[in-house]
Structures are given as C-alpha cells and as structure tokens.
Amino acid sequence: MRKFLGHEPYHQSEDDKRVQQELRAQGKLPRHIAVIMDGNGRWAEERGLLRAAGHQAGIASLRDVTRSSRELGIGYLTVYAFSTENWKRPKREVSMLFRLLVKMLRDEMQEMLENGVRLKTIGQINLLPKVVQQELYDAVERTSKNKGLTLTLALSYSGRWDLVHAMQAIALEVRSGKISPEDISEELIRASLTTAEMPDPDLLVRTSGELRLSNFLLWELAYSEIHVTKTLWPDFRREHLYEAIREYQTRERRFGLTGAQLKKEADDVSHEHKSYVEKLISKISRG
C-alpha cells in the first residue's frame, strides 16, 4: 500500500527549493489552501483497475501536496476526503476507504510528528466506524502541540450540514435567552461552524476538471480564488500545486471593492507607514 506521508527516504531537491523560493518572491502565498480531491475512480477505470487502486494512488498525491505545502510555509491545508454523499457509494468501497484511512494514520504519524504537522478533522465524525473514530481522535491528540502546517481532513462532511449545525446551536442560544435574534451576525455564524479555528481558504483547488463546489465549505469559500485543473487527483503533484499558487498570485482579490479602491487603500497604508517611520526617525534623532 502506498503511503500518505511515507517513511521512504525523502530529500527535497535543490531545484525544488529554488522553485519554492521563487514562489515566495513572486507574491503573497495563500495562508489556507482547500482541495477537492476528485478523480480517483476515473483514474483507476482508465487503467482497467479497481476503484480502490485509485484511492490508494491518491494517497501519494496527498503526501506530496502536504509535504510541499509545509515546506512553503502554508499555514492550513484542508482536503475533502469523504463527503456525506459518499455514504451512498457501494459498501465495499466505503469500507475499503476507511481501512485505508486507518492504515494511513498509523503509518504516517511519525513523520507528522517529526515535521510539526497538526492533524484536525471536520464533519460528522460520530458516524464513522468506531475504530476509525478512535484512530482519528488519537492522531489529533498526538499532533495537537505541533506548530507547523495544520492538515484538516473533511470526513463525512458537507457544507450544508455544517451550516444547519451552526444554526441549531445559535437557535438554542436564542431559546435559552443568552442572545437575541438581533445578536445574530456573520461573525457569530462563522464562530459556530466547525471551521471556526481556521481562516477562510484563500485558494480552492479542484482536480479532474469539474466546475462545482460539491457541498464543500460553502460559507468559507465566499471570497476564495478557485483553480480548476483537468488533472485527476492521483496524478496531482507539487508542480500542479505550484501552478495553482502562481495563478493565485496573479489575481487581484477585491472582496467587493474596485481596483481603484484597493489601490487607494494600499497608498493610504503606505503613506501612513512612511509617516510613522519619519516620525520615529525624527524622535530618535532628537535623542
């Protein structure tokens, strides 16, 4: 079985270090990248293999994307591993996916610990088989003190479920009298989601060429930049991630403003910073 982060010898090449340095120099890197990992089944079918082979091969992609994200200094990587809709798949395939997940967690723990990767999960984890729940809880606990990349697995997850769950929690607060309906705000809704502890994704990557969100992070992706590639997930590697980041760096993120407004804000900040520096130098010069 191919491994997630893998215990096989891994050494980042000098060429790859140079490419990553160029990416850092070209512009601001996304703080949070979300990925819809699509195309495992098609990848296997195109090769006359069982769908299980596609899921197994996809682990190598996740391993490489996790490593390269960590090396770049990306803070958060959230991957859509199993949606609520995936429960409708054949029971044999679902069972295989969970066995693969358990083996992955066991095999890759050491490298996550050695490289400061913190594991988290979002979704209806209580619906997963007990052995899977226990493995996940153990992995999350063991990596909880790590300070590097936060890797979040979305399992038995859907954006609509998360919003409903948040609304139910807020409704209970209203019913108990702790808050009034007028207190409900975007900030309160955001704080009630399972993703409350992480920033919204700056960049969403979707593989296999599909042009839909598939019920993933519906609230959080409101202003995310979207990169779609026809590459199937098992073929996706760090060079594809770099391509997505390069495209992200060329985009102007306006958040509803005009380009002129953004430029004025940047100029105002630059002027304010310059004035502060000049005042500080003057103060130091006067002793």
N, C-alpha and C positions, 0 to 999 in steps of 0.2 A: 504494500500500500504506500502510495506516495505521501509525503509528509507536508504538514502545514507550514511550519517554520523550519523544520528539518534539523536533524543532528549531523547531516553530512557536512564535511568541511565547507565553510563559506568564507570567501575573502572578496571584499569589494574591489573591483579592478580600478586602476588609476584612471582609465578612460571614463569610467562611470563617475568617479569622484569629480573629474573635470566637468562632466555634463551637469552634475548637480550644482557645482559651484557657479556655472553659467546661468542656471535657472534662478539661483538666488540673486545673481547680479542683474538679471533682466527685469525683475519687478517683484512685487509683493507676492509671496506664496499664500495659497489658501490655508487658513488656520484649520478648517474642518472639511474633509472630503467624504462624501457619501457615495456609495457604489451599489447599483442594482446589478448583481452578478447573474447575467442571463445568457443562455445558450448552451448549457451543459448537455442537455438531452439531444439537441440538434448536432452538436459536435460529435457525440457518440454515434448517432444514427448515420451521419455522413460517412463514418468509418466502419459501418457494419458491426458496431459494438453495442452491448447493453447500455442502457441509460446510466447504470451505476458507474460505468467506466468514465462517463463524462463528469459526474460529480467527483469522482476520485481524482481525475486530472485537474479539476478546478481548484483543488487544494494547493497545487503548485503555484497557481496564479495568485491566490490569496497570500501565500507565503512570500512571494516576490514583491507584491504590492505593499505588504506590511513592512517588509524589510526596507524597501526604498523610501516609503513614507517616513519611517523612523529616522533613516539616515538624512533625509531632507530637513527634518525638524518639524514635520507636520504634527500638530497637536492632537488631532482627532481623526479617526478613520472609522466610519460606520458602514457596515455591509449588510445588505438584505439577504439573510441566509435561509430563512424559511418563513413564508407568509401564512396568514390564516387560511388563505385559499389553497395553499399547498396540501392541506389536510385531505383534500378531495382526490389526491393522486392515489395510485394503487398502493395498498397497504404494504406490499413487499418493498416498494421503492421508498416509502416513508420510513419503514423500519431500518432499511439499509442506510438512509441518511443519518439517522440517529446513532447507529452503530459507528458510522464514520466520524460523527461529531465527538463521540466519547473517546475513540482512539486518538483523534487529533488533539484533544485537550490533554490527554495523558502523555502523548509523545512530545508535545511542544512546550510543556510547562517550563522545562529547564532553560530553554533559550529565551522565553518571555521574561523569566526572572533575571537572567544574565544581561538582558538588553533593556530593562526598565519598561517593558510593555505592560500596561494595565488593562486587564480584560473586564468588560462590562457587558450586560445584556439588557435588552428591552423587549417587551412583548409579554404574552400570556404564558410565562414560564411554567405556571402551575398545571398547564395542560400537557406538558411534555412527560414522557415516561419517568418514573421516579429515579432510576439510575442516571438518567440524563440530567435531571434537576440537581442531583447531588454532585455530579461532576462539575456542573456549571457553578454551583454555589462555592465549591471548594476552590475552583480556579479563580473565581472573582475574589475570594477572600485571600488567597495566597499572593495575588498580584496587587492587592489593594494599596500597598505602600509604594508601588512603583511610580516614578515621576516623569516617565517618558511618554511615548505615544499611548493614547487611550484608544484601544480597539474595542468597538461595540458590535456585538452580534445581535441583529434583529431576528428573533426566533418566535414563531407563532405570533407574528406582529402584523398589524395593519394600522394605517394612519387613522382610519375612521374609528377603529376600536379605541385607540388612544384618546381621540377627541371625546368620544362618548364617556370613557372612563373619567376624563378630566371634568366633563360637565356634571357627572354624577357626584363627584367629590365636592364640586362647588355648590351643587344643589343641597347637599347635606349641610354645608356651612350656612347656607341661607336659611334652611329649615330650622336649624338649631339657634338661629338668631345671632351667630357670630359675625356675619356680614349681611349687608342688604343688597338687593339686586343692583342698586346703583354703584356698588363697590366692584362689580364685575368689570374687568378691563382686560386688554390684551396681555398686560403683564401678569395678571392673576391666572389667566388661561395658560400662558406659557409656563408658569411656575407649577401648574398642576399636571403637566404632561410628563411622561416617563423620561423625556429627553431634557428635563429642566436643568440638569447639571452640566450640560454641554452647550456651546454656542451653536447657532443655526449653521448648517452647511454653507460654505462659500461656493462650493463646486459639487455638482452631481454628475457622476459618470455612469452612463448606461451602455452596456455592451449588447451585441447582437443586432443592433440597428433598429430596435423597437422604439417607437416615439410615444411613450406613455409613462406615467409615474407608478402605475401598478399598486396604488394604495400605500405608498411609501412616504413617510414623513410629510404628510400633506400640509400641516401648519408650518413646519420648519423650512420647507423649500420655497416659501413665498417669493424670496428675492435671490435664490441661488442661481448661479450660472450653470447651464446644462450643456454637457458634452456627450454626444451620442456617437458611438463607433460601431461599425458593422462587425468588428472583431468579436468572435464568440469568446465567452469568458475563459475556457481552458487555454486559449491561445493568447490571452491578455498578459502582458508582462510590463516591466518597469518602463520600457521605451514608449509603450502606449500611454502610461500614466504621465510621462514627461510631455507627451504631445498634448494631452488634455490640459496640463498646467500651463504650457506655452500659450494655448488658445485662451485660457482664462486670463492670463496676464495681458492680453491684447484688448480685453473688453473694458469698457467704461461702466462701472457699476454706479448707476444714478439713483437708485432707490426712490424713483418717482420724481426726481429733480431734473432740470435741464442741464445740458453740458455747460452752459454759461454759468448757471448757479453753482455747479461743482467747482468750476474754475475760480469763481469769486470766493467761495469758502476756502479753497486752498490758498488763494492770495491773502485772504484775511488772516489765516493761521500763520502763514509765512511772515507777514508784517508784524503780527503780534509776537512771534518768536524773535524776530530781529530786534524789535523794540526792547524786549526783555533782556536780550544779550547785551545790547548797547547800554541799558541802564545798569546792568550788573558790572560791566567793564568800567563804567564811569564811577560806580561806587567803590570798586576795588582800587581804582587809580587815585581816588581822594583819600584812600587809607582808611 
